[in-house]
Amino acid sequence: MATTASPREHASTEPWAGEHSLEPVPEEARSSTAAHQFWIWAGANIAPINWVLGALGIVLGLSLSDTILVLVLGNLIGMAVFGFFVLMGQRTGVTQMVLSRSAFGRRGAYLPTAFQFVIATGWCAINTWIVLDLVTSLFGEIGIDGGNGLKIATVLVIMALQVLIAAYGFRAIANFEKYTVPVTLVVLAFMTVVAWTQVDIDWGYAGAGLVGTERLSAMSTIMTAIGIGWGISWFAYASDYSRFVPRSMPASRLFTASVLGQFIPVVWLGVLGATLATVSQEIDPGQLIVNSFGALAIPVLLLVIHGPIATNILNIYSASVCALTLDIRVDRKIVAYVVGVLATVFTVWLVFQDDFATALDGWLASMVTWVAPWGAVMLVHYYWVARQRIDVPALYDPPGSSRLGDFRWDAIIAFVVGIFATWFFEFGIPTALQGPGAKALGNVDLSWLAGSLTAAVIYWALAARRRTAVETAGAPRSDARV
């Protein structure tokens, strides 16, 4: 199947005709509402990963108040910026990585796209592992202990369900979220009330008494993991789903629905995880919940398990369109199945990892290393260089004859230098992710800030010659041009 068909070849009026390819979604095919977008992003974040990350602050020695402060302030900033990426998809009708071609060039966009493919596949594995741990913990509550064999069997069943939904595309994803997330929110409300009224939460938990640079170091690590860094981690997904939103919808309405869909569950579950951790000081997701709820965890977690599945259908779908953006000429559904296989292998590897906190922090820190500078380049390019005006047909020119050029070195240079700056000021738990700049600052992690600013400033300077003109001025226009 051709993966980069020109928008001029799009003749179908079927509402969802473009969801299995990279074709820009025409206006008549856009029927996603603000409510759809809210449920998609809320569903993606009603997942155990968020209460685990909330517990991470307690495990690192922070007080409960410090952990909550980082969660709220960090996500206010990170999710607000995420909203600007959502608007890119609504205006252009294309996926986030196809849009990257406008800044990086036709082949230059392969670099961030390859990163995103790996990240989306890896997230699928990590979220599946968390579900797996919860399910096997529940089996233990009722006396069933099958060891690693039971875990691997559970992986296969859960992964098959996730891949099946994602393979059917955006319509299946939107419907799944629309009908299941409201029910899950009710369950979470019940779960939260029980936790905060029946469990002996230490609301004045002071942590390990960290002060000075030790306190700032721990807070900055959490800021990268589930504060600003969490919002950053969603930048590369945003347009993949907002491209189905009509341009007639007010930007403020779409922005608000998408940002709140992210912010509410992330902060809610992060605070829930942090408060539960004051009781057990545990970060293992299964034990954290089972120890706190006991037998009550069984009916609650059988419904809350929906969260990671809702997250992973987005990961699998986005990974599959990333593969098409790399000019891999394979049907998107087949790519989704391959992503499921790769994620299954990674999940099985995670089964045998002992230190979950180290593995999780390492994954999150390495993810921010590339997303922060890429996001900065795209923001500067879209809102300043291109002035929100992208010639969509030019994005689909074949490699070697693209009006965009194969490589745009200003963006590539800014991106690569930004990655180095991110690592230089990073202080993750794994020693490989502890940069000399962060150590010089007393182990304070400013990676996301350093990488974003460095990439933004370099790209702004290198692309200044284009700041007064649309990048493709004079190119053929179409009604998809925005």
NORBEL-V703221 format. One record per pair of residues at least 6 apart in sequence whose C-alpha atoms are under 7 Angstrom apart, sorted by the first residue. I is the first residue (numbers start at 0). GAP is how many residues later the second one is. Records with the same first field share a line. If there is no record, write none. Layout:
# NORBEL-V703221
I=GAP, GAP
This chain:
# NORBEL-V703221
0=328, 329, 330
1=327
2=18, 19, 321, 324, 326
3=18, 19, 392
4=18
5=387, 390
6=16, 17, 386
12=16
13=15
14=13, 14, 15
15=13
17=7
18=150, 151
19=149, 312
20=311
21=299
23=69, 70
24=68, 69, 218, 219
26=219
29=214, 215, 216
30=213, 214, 215
31=212, 213
32=212
33=219, 220, 223
35=138, 142
36=220, 221
37=219, 220, 223
38=138, 139, 142, 222
39=134, 137
40=217, 220, 221
41=219, 220, 223
42=134, 138, 264, 267, 268
43=263, 266, 267
44=217, 220, 221, 262, 266
45=219, 261
46=260, 261
47=82, 237, 260
48=78, 81
49=216, 219, 220
50=218, 219, 221, 222, 223
51=221, 231, 233
52=173, 217
53=216, 217, 219, 220
54=218, 219, 222, 228
55=227
56=10, 165
57=6, 149, 216, 219, 220, 223
58=222, 224
59=158
60=146, 147, 149
61=145, 146, 148, 156
62=142, 143, 144
63=141, 142, 210, 211
67=203
69=149, 153, 157
70=155, 156, 196
71=195
73=149, 153, 154
74=152, 153, 156, 188
76=151
77=150, 151, 152, 153, 154
78=152, 180, 183, 184
79=179
81=149, 150, 152, 153
82=172, 175, 176
84=150, 153, 154
85=152, 153, 156
86=164, 168
87=151
88=6, 150, 151, 153, 154
89=152, 153, 154, 155, 156, 157
90=156, 391
91=151, 300, 390
92=150, 151
93=145, 146, 149
94=144, 145, 148
95=140, 141, 142, 143, 144
96=16, 225, 228
97=227, 297
99=9
100=8, 294
101=293, 302
102=275, 278, 305, 308
103=303, 304, 307, 308
104=299, 300, 301, 302, 303
105=293, 296, 298, 299, 300, 301
106=292, 299, 300
107=298, 299, 300
109=216
112=209
116=202, 205, 206
118=248
119=195, 196, 198, 199
120=194, 195, 198, 218, 222
121=221
122=192
123=188, 191, 219
124=218, 219, 221, 222
125=221
126=181
127=27, 180, 219
128=218, 221
129=155
130=174, 177
131=19, 22, 23
132=152, 153
133=151, 152
135=15
136=149, 150
137=160
138=6
140=154
151=196
154=189
158=181, 185
161=147, 150, 151
162=150, 153, 173, 174, 177
164=7, 8, 148
165=7, 147, 150, 151
166=150, 166, 169
168=148
172=140
176=133
183=119, 120
186=113
190=109
191=80
198=93
199=79
200=74, 75, 77, 78
201=76, 77
204=73
212=229
215=228
216=226, 227, 228
219=224, 225, 226
220=206, 207, 224
222=6
223=141, 224
224=136, 139, 140
228=139, 219
231=139, 140
232=135, 138
234=140
236=81
239=78
275=16
281=6
282=74
288=8
289=7
315=20, 23
316=19
319=12, 15, 16
320=11
357=71, 72
360=67, 68
361=66, 67, 68
364=63
367=80
368=50, 53, 54
369=49
371=76, 79, 80
372=42, 45, 46, 78, 79, 82
373=41
375=76, 79, 80
376=34, 38, 78, 79, 82
379=76, 80
381=6
383=83
384=81, 82
385=84, 85
386=83
388=81, 93
389=91, 92
390=81, 86, 90, 91
391=88, 89
393=8, 9, 10
396=6
398=7
399=6
409=49, 52, 53
410=48
413=41, 44, 45
414=40
416=38
417=33, 34, 36, 37
418=32
420=29, 30, 33
421=25, 26, 28, 29
422=10, 12, 24
423=11, 12, 13, 14
424=10, 11, 12, 13, 20, 21, 22, 25
425=7, 8, 9, 12, 19, 20, 21
426=6, 7, 8, 11, 16, 17, 18
427=6
437=6, 7
